[in-house]
Amino acid sequence: VGEGMDVNWKLKPGMKWSDGQPITCADLEATWKWNMDPDNTGLAAGVTGWEDIESVEARSDIDCVVHFKRIYEGYLVLYAPVLPAHYLESVPVVDAVTQLYPLGDVSKGVYSGPYIPVEVQTDAQITFKANPNWATIGGHDPYLDEVIFKYYGDAAAMIAGYRAGELEARY
């Protein structure tokens, strides 16, 4: 009986980042270290929870143990999202706000999940395409080829967009 706790994360085999690199325990460790870097600013929750981690142990590429110095009840949401270690190494933490995921060229980013951003029009919309490196869950590729989130200034503009047929689902 101690004051700490260990959390074992088993990553799904075959998961890859959008650039084709595998998602591994190294990414969990890099995410922790990135959040704790003193040059990191603007974290919404600060370092709450991250400061309680003592180490990240990789028993294999996908069997990871996060060792906490004390019990941290919010551990389930702490690693949302996991960040890619190899990509974090390419941008100094102090420059992350402007260079890690630049809105001017979202193609420079490395992502996970079924869709990746390909274009951001800051006053209009974000366009996502299916991630070609997504490891399928349930045995299928992403259902949609493209997803577009449109921005509307107010409810009247949203209603006008709907009436103009701006809501569309393509399979």
Backbone as a ProteinNet text record, in pm:
[ID]
protein_1_A
[PRIMARY]
VGEGMDVNWKLKPGMKWSDGQPITCADLEATWKWNMDPDNTGLAAGVTGWEDIESVEARSDIDCVVHFKRIYEGYLVLYAPVLPAHYLESVPVVDAVTQLYPLGDVSKGVYSGPYIPVEVQTDAQITFKANPNWATIGGHDPYLDEVIFKYYGDAAAMIAGYRAGELEARY
[TERTIARY]
85.8	0	89.6	76.8	154.5	64	124.7	46.3	32.1	112.2	109.8	11.8	9.5	-73	-10.2	-37.7	8.9	-112.7	-105.9	-212.5	-151	-206.6	-157	-243.7	-180.8	-249.8	-205.4	-299.2	-269.7	-318.5	-223.7	-258.9	-303.3	-394.2	-442.5	-328.6	-300.1	-193.6	-224.5	-121.9	-135.8	-179.8	-203.2	-244.6	-127.1	-158.8	-55	-99	1.1	-21.9	-50.8	-99.2	-134.8	-15.9	105.6	225	276.7	203.9	239.9	325.1	373.8	453.7	361.9	411	327.1	302.8	186.5	155.2	204.9	294.7	359.3	361.9	416.8	432.8	522.6	613.2	698.7	614.6	500.1	410.7	347.1	312.3	258.8	363.2	486.3	593.7	621.3	625.7	653.1	541.5	416.9	304	317.5	352.7	373.6	485.5	599.4	713.9	684.9	611.2	575.8	488.1	389.4	302.3	376.3	478.6	554.7	669.7	699.8	810.5	782.5	877.2	855.4	829.7	873	849.6	708.4	632	496.8	403.4	331.3	238	100.4	0.1	-135	-207.7	-160.3	-232.1	-360.7	-472.6	-603.5	-614	-563.1	-572	-439.1	-345.5	-213.8	-148.4	-81.4	-14.1	-85.7	-210.4	-288.5	-287.7	-248	-239.8	-105.5	-56.1	75.1	184.6	171.1	271.3	277	173.6	168.7	233.9	268.8	333.5	480.6	525.2	665.6	746.5	685.8	753.2	652.3	695.4	617.3	706	659.1	735.2	676.2	762	717.8	756.1	657.6	684.9	696.7	635	649.8	608.6	602.9	560.6	418.1	332.9	191.8	143.1	228.5	193.5	267.5	194	254.1	203.4	292.3	253.4	290.6	190	212.4	216.1	331.2	351.4	323.4	224.9	189.6	249.5	296.7	351.3	240.8	121.3	6.1	-116.8	-223.4	-346.6	-399.4	-431.1	-490.7	-617.5	-731.3	-859.8	-893.4	-838.5	-870.7	-784.4	-719.6	-624.3	-687.7	-817.4	-882.1	-885.3	-893.1	-898.6	-765.8	-667.2	-539.4	-474.2	-477.1	-411.6	-506.8	-588.3	-674.8	-642.4	-562.3	-510.1	-368.6	-327.8	-186.9	-122.6	-2.8	68.1	182.3	216	321	461.6	536.6	671.5	760	760.1	849.9	815.5	690.4	650.4	680.5	657.7	688.3	835.9	921.9	1066	1103.5	1016.5	1048.3	1019.8	949.5	913.1	949.2	1034.6	1063.8	935	922.4	801.1	768.4	868.3	845	776.8	792	731.7	603.6	559.9	446.5	318.6	293.8	169	151	258.4	246.9	292.7	374	433.2	390.4	336.3	308.3	193.5	83.3	-30.8	-76	1.4	-29.4	-157	-246.9	-373	-351.6	-243.3	-215.3	-181	-127.2	-94	-108.8	-232.8	-260.1	-199.9	-158	-96.6	37.7	97	225.1	209.3	87.5	63.5	60.6	73.4	63.2	-54.7	-146.5	-273.6	-301.8	-401.6	-453.3	-603.4	-667.6	-811.8	-851.2	-980.9	-1026.8	-1018.8	-1014.6	-1010.7	-897.7	-837.8	-730.5	-764.5	-731.5	-761.6	-671.8	-730.9	-652.5	-657.9	-759.9	-769.7	-849.5	-800.1	-871.7	-892	-1016.4	-1051.1	-1104.3	-1020.3	-1051.2	-1183.8	-1236.1	-1363.1	-1478.9	-1453.8	-1559.8	-1574.5	-1464	-1481.4	-1348.6	-1359.3	-1246.3	-1285.1	-1194.3	-1218.6	-1129.7	-1190.2	-1120	-1133.7	-1028.7	-1030.8	-1006.7	-1046.2	-1022	-871.4	-830.9	-690.3	-650.4	-558.7	-520.9	-445.7	-395.5	-321	-400.6	-530.9	-613.3	-629.6	-598.9	-618.9	-766.5	-831.3	-976.4	-1020.8	-1131.1	-1196.5	-1328	-1352.1	-1473.5	-1460.3	-1339.5	-1314.6	-1355.8	-1370.4	-1407.9	-1328.5	-1315.5	-1252.6	-1348.1	-1300.7	-1393.4	-1514.1	-1629.8	-1752.5	-1757.6	-1701.8	-1709.7	-1572.1	-1568.2	-1442.6	-1397.9	-1494.3	-1464.9	-1568.6	-1524	-1612.9	-1578	-1679	-1657.4	-1741.2	-1674.2	-1743	-1745.3	-1864.8	-1879.1	-1904.3	-1854	-1877.3	-1987.6	-2076.2	-2180.7	-2175.8	-2192.9	-2184.3	-2299.5	-2413.9	-2530.5	-2632.6	-2741.9	-2844.6	-2908.6	-2930	-2993.7	-2905.9	-2775.3	-2683.9	-2683.2	-2692.5	-2696.4	-2824.8	-2935	-3062.1	-3057.8	-3002.2	-2990.6	-2900.9	-2792.3	-2703.6	-2774.1	-2852.9	-2929	-3029.4	-3098.4	-3197.4	-3131.2	-3007.2	-2934.2	-2870.6	-2893.1	-2840.8	-2697	-2647.8	-2509.2	-2488.7	-2595.8	-2584.7	-2589.2	-2481.9	-2473.6	-2392.6	-2430.7	-2354.1	-2319.7	-2188.1	-2142.4	-2073.9	-2110.4	-2051	-1965.6
-117.6	0	122.7	200.4	323.1	436.8	547.9	664.6	675.2	602.3	613.3	517.9	520.2	426.8	405.4	290.3	257.4	234	284.3	263.5	196.7	81.9	7.2	41.2	96.5	128.6	29.2	-40.3	-131.1	-63	-21.8	44.1	-59.6	-20.9	-112.5	-140.7	-266.4	-299.4	-243.3	-195.3	-147.7	-3.8	68	207.9	291.5	385.9	470.5	616.2	702.8	845.2	869.4	986.9	1019.2	1011.1	1021.7	1011	867.5	771.9	630.9	575.9	661.5	615.5	544.3	439.3	368.3	451.3	432.7	494.2	398.2	445.7	359.6	426.2	353.4	406.4	530.1	540.3	659	784.9	773.1	888	928.4	830.4	863.2	936.5	886.6	951.1	1092	1107.7	1239.2	1338.8	1291.9	1379.5	1430.7	1341	1380.8	1484.6	1455.5	1546.8	1680.9	1677.6	1800.9	1888.4	1827	1903	1959.3	1891.1	1936	2030.9	2049.6	2138.3	2280.1	2342.6	2478.3	2582.5	2556.3	2650.6	2640.8	2541.6	2523.1	2622.6	2697.5	2796.6	2776.2	2818.9	2816.5	2684.6	2593.6	2467.9	2495.9	2452.7	2484.1	2439.9	2322.6	2271.5	2282.7	2356.5	2364.2	2226.9	2193.9	2063.7	1969.7	2000.6	1916	1772.3	1682	1540.1	1502.5	1582.7	1554.6	1561.1	1653.9	1671.8	1552.7	1470.4	1353.9	1230.4	1237.9	1123.6	1119.9	1001.2	979.5	928.4	838.6	784.4	711.4	686.1	605.5	489.4	370.1	248.5	179	147.6	72.7	-73.3	-157.1	-300.9	-362.9	-298.3	-328.9	-199.8	-200.2	-79.1	-38.5	-137.1	-106	-135.2	-186.8	-212.9	-111.3	-9.8	104	111.9	143.3	162.8	305.5	381	516.7	508.7	545.4	541.4	680.6	686.8	812.3	814.1	930.8	947.8	941.9	983.5	983.3	946.8	918.2	882.3	1005.6	986.2	1092.9	1037.7	1080.9	1026.5	1056.8	1163.1	1203.6	1138.7	1027.9	966.4	923.5	891	843.2	947.3	1074.5	1179.1	1252.7	1214.8	1285	1273.5	1156	1134.1	1152.7	1254.8	1287.4	1430	1449.4	1351.5	1308.1	1197.6	1156.4	1229.2	1277.8	1350.3	1265.4	1281.6	1200.1	1245.1	1155.1	1187.5	1239.2	1171.5	1210.6	1348.1	1387.5	1519.4	1626.8	1594.5	1690.6	1729.2	1632.4	1658.9	1758.4	1777.9	1865	2012.8	2042.1	2179.9	2208.3	2308.6	2343	2381.4	2340.5	2366.6	2515.7	2598.6	2742.7	2794.4	2726	2767	2690.1	2603.5	2515.9	2591.7	2702.7	2776.2	2815	2852.4	2897.7	2794.4	2696.5	2607.7	2461.3	2415.2	2272.4	2229	2298.5	2270.8	2403.2	2455.2	2587.8	2587.7	2678.6	2686.5	2723.1	2794.3	2833	2715.3	2608.3	2488.4	2366.6	2320.7	2208.7	2078.3	2074.5	1952.9	1924.3	2021.7	2001.4	1922.5	1913.5	1844.4	1693.3	1623.4	1477.1	1444.6	1363	1341	1192	1161	1025.3	1032.4	918.6	916.1	897.5	880.9	848.8	964.8	1088.6	1205.1	1298.7	1362.3	1458.6	1589.9	1703	1831.5	1853.8	1906.9	1936.4	2084.1	2154.9	2298	2368	2484.9	2567.8	2704.8	2744.7	2881.3	2944	3023.3	3067.7	3141.5	3196	3266.5	3186.7	3061.4	2989.7	2842.9	2764.9	2621.4	2549.6	2424.9	2332.2	2209.2	2166.6	2049.3	1935.4	1817.7	1697.1	1592	1514.1	1400.6	1272.8	1161	1032.4	1011.4	962.7	936.3	803	804.2	679	581.5	628.3	542.7	504.1	527.4	494.1	343.5	287.9	144	123.4	54.4	41.7	-26.2	22.3	-37.1	-94.3	-219.1	-280.6	-326.6	-322.8	-378.1	-291.9	-161.3	-76	53.6	110.8	241.4	348.3	473.1	579.6	582.6	609.6	606.3	715.5	831.2	944.2	974.8	1019.8	1060.7	1196.3	1281.1	1418.9	1466.4	1548.8	1611.7	1759.4	1844	1988.8	2046.6	2117.4	2190.3	2337.1	2390.8	2531.2	2616.5	2740.4	2836.8	2932.1	2962.8	3060.6	3165.6	3291	3401.4	3407.2	3356.2	3360.3	3257	3246.2	3146.2	3172.4	3298.5	3331.2	3284.3	3303.4	3258.6	3106.2	3038.7	2892.6	2842.3	2903.8	2864.8	2890.6	3003.2	3034.8	2933.2	2892.9	2791	2658.3	2621.2	2496.2	2501.9	2612.9	2628.8	2631.3	2675	2680.3	2545.8	2446	2312.6	2290.5	2370.3	2354.4	2233.8	2167.5	2043.1	1928.5	1852	1744.1	1629.4	1510.5	1392.9	1314.2	1295.6	1218	1091.1	979.4	851.4	798
0	0	0	-104	-115.9	-156.9	-186	-225.4	-376.4	-451	-595.6	-659.9	-791.9	-867	-1004.3	-1061.7	-1195.9	-1284.2	-1406.4	-1503.6	-1625.8	-1662.1	-1776.9	-1898.1	-2002.1	-2126.8	-2232.4	-2292.8	-2404.4	-2530.5	-2613.6	-2738.6	-2841.2	-2928.2	-3031	-3129.6	-3157.4	-3253.3	-3392.1	-3459.1	-3596.1	-3611.2	-3501.2	-3511.4	-3562.2	-3650.9	-3710.7	-3710.1	-3709.7	-3728.1	-3875.5	-3907.2	-4046.1	-4141.1	-4088.9	-4174	-4184.3	-4127.9	-4139	-4026.4	-3936.3	-3822.4	-3721.9	-3656.2	-3558.5	-3432.6	-3371.2	-3242	-3134.9	-3047.5	-2948	-2810.8	-2715.2	-2579.5	-2577.5	-2673.2	-2680.2	-2696	-2760.6	-2777.7	-2645.3	-2561.3	-2429	-2345.3	-2349.2	-2273.1	-2325	-2457.6	-2516.3	-2483.9	-2483.3	-2449.6	-2306.9	-2215.1	-2074.4	-2065.1	-2125.2	-2116	-2183.1	-2294.6	-2364.9	-2276.4	-2209.4	-2120.3	-2000.1	-1955	-1837.2	-1870.7	-1996.7	-2035.8	-1987.4	-1916.7	-1863.6	-1972.7	-2096.2	-2205.8	-2262.9	-2219.2	-2270.9	-2203.2	-2282.4	-2227.4	-2288.9	-2219.4	-2273.4	-2260.9	-2176.2	-2156.7	-2080.9	-2136.7	-2077.2	-1931.8	-1899.8	-1762.6	-1689	-1745.4	-1683.1	-1683	-1577.1	-1568	-1470.4	-1440.7	-1350.6	-1400	-1314.5	-1349.7	-1407.8	-1501.1	-1561.9	-1455.9	-1364.3	-1259.3	-1163.9	-1163.6	-1076	-1136.7	-1266.2	-1330.8	-1291.4	-1257.9	-1220.2	-1339.3	-1419.2	-1536.6	-1624.1	-1747.2	-1840.7	-1882.4	-1859.4	-1888.7	-2010.9	-2106.1	-2224.5	-2205.5	-2178	-2167.6	-2306.4	-2402.4	-2544.7	-2615.4	-2747	-2817.4	-2783.5	-2749.1	-2726.4	-2584.4	-2498.6	-2358.4	-2272.8	-2226.9	-2158.3	-2014.4	-1922.3	-1783.6	-1743.8	-1700.8	-1652.4	-1500.2	-1443.2	-1298	-1240.4	-1151.8	-1085.3	-944.9	-900.8	-765.9	-660.4	-701.4	-612.2	-694.3	-627.5	-697	-770.3	-897	-977.1	-1041.2	-988.8	-1031.4	-1176.3	-1233.9	-1370.5	-1476.7	-1443.8	-1536.7	-1668.3	-1669.2	-1792	-1903	-1868.5	-1970.3	-1986.7	-1909.3	-1914.7	-2051.7	-2111.5	-2239.9	-2357.5	-2351.9	-2465.1	-2507.3	-2606.9	-2702.1	-2667.8	-2729.9	-2730.7	-2847.5	-2828	-2933.5	-2988.8	-3116.9	-3179.2	-3138.9	-3076.2	-3028	-3140.4	-3253.5	-3362.8	-3418.8	-3411	-3459	-3353.9	-3226	-3119.3	-3120.2	-3154.6	-3159	-3268.2	-3367.1	-3480.4	-3453.1	-3343.5	-3312.7	-3167	-3141.1	-3001.9	-2927.8	-2803.6	-2725.8	-2723.2	-2713.8	-2706	-2833.5	-2945.7	-3073.1	-3106.7	-3017.2	-3046.1	-3079.1	-3013.8	-3034.4	-3180.7	-3247.3	-3386.2	-3488.7	-3447.9	-3547.3	-3539.8	-3427.3	-3413.9	-3504.5	-3499.2	-3586.6	-3647.5	-3744.7	-3800.1	-3883.3	-3854.4	-3927.8	-4074.5	-4104.5	-4242.8	-4331.9	-4272.8	-4350.8	-4260.8	-4244.9	-4155.7	-4206.5	-4332.7	-4386.3	-4320.9	-4255.7	-4186.8	-4057.6	-4005.4	-3879.6	-3897	-3784.4	-3780.5	-3689.6	-3740.6	-3673.9	-3657.5	-3575.2	-3563.8	-3587.2	-3593	-3611.2	-3755.2	-3779.8	-3915	-4013.4	-3964.1	-4053.3	-4013.9	-4115.2	-4089.8	-4160.2	-4097.3	-4161.5	-4282.6	-4387.9	-4508.3	-4545.2	-4494.3	-4525.1	-4415.8	-4375.9	-4280.2	-4343.2	-4355.1	-4392.7	-4265.4	-4198.3	-4062.6	-4049.7	-4158.6	-4150.7	-4209.9	-4249.7	-4319.9	-4280.1	-4287.5	-4268.4	-4246.9	-4198.8	-4190.1	-4271.1	-4358.9	-4441.6	-4393.9	-4374.7	-4333.9	-4443.8	-4464.8	-4557.9	-4477.1	-4534.7	-4469.3	-4452.8	-4337.8	-4307	-4370.6	-4467.4	-4534.2	-4443.1	-4330.6	-4238.1	-4115.2	-4119	-4004.8	-3996.4	-3880	-3857.8	-3829.5	-3915.6	-3906.5	-3778.3	-3727.2	-3611.6	-3663.9	-3639.3	-3690.3	-3834.4	-3889.2	-4021.1	-4138.4	-4118.8	-4232	-4230.9	-4349	-4362	-4309.3	-4296.3	-4257.2	-4351.5	-4298.2	-4377.2	-4484	-4455.4	-4547.3	-4605.7	-4729.2	-4791.3	-4740.5	-4708.4	-4670.8	-4569.6	-4474.9	-4378.2	-4375.4	-4387.8	-4384.1	-4270.4	-4180.1	-4074.3	-4114.9	-4131.5	-4170.8	-4047.6	-4052.8	-3945.7	-3989.9	-3898.8	-3925.9	-3816.1	-3855.3	-3760	-3662.1	-3702.6	-3614.8	-3661.9	-3588.7	-3619.9	-3756.1	-3791.5	-3919.6	-4036.3	-4025.3	-4131.2	-4140.4	-4026.2	-4026.4	-4093.2	-4063.7	-4125.1	-4275.6	-4315.6	-4458.3	-4528.3	-4464.8	-4521.6	-4537	-4439.1	-4446	-4561.4	-4572.2	-4679.9	-4817.3	-4823	-4950.6	-4984.5	-4900.4	-4930.2	-4886.9	-4791.4	-4746.3	-4656.2	-4619.1	-4543	-4641.3	-4644.9	-4742.2	-4682.5	-4711.9	-4670.2	-4795.1	-4818.1	-4933.8	-4884.3	-4942.2	-4902.8	-5014
[MASK]
+++++++++++++++++++++++++++++++++++++++++++++++++++++++++++++++++++++++++++++++++++++++++++++++++++++++++++++++++++++++++++++++++++++++++++++++++++++++++++++++++++++++++++

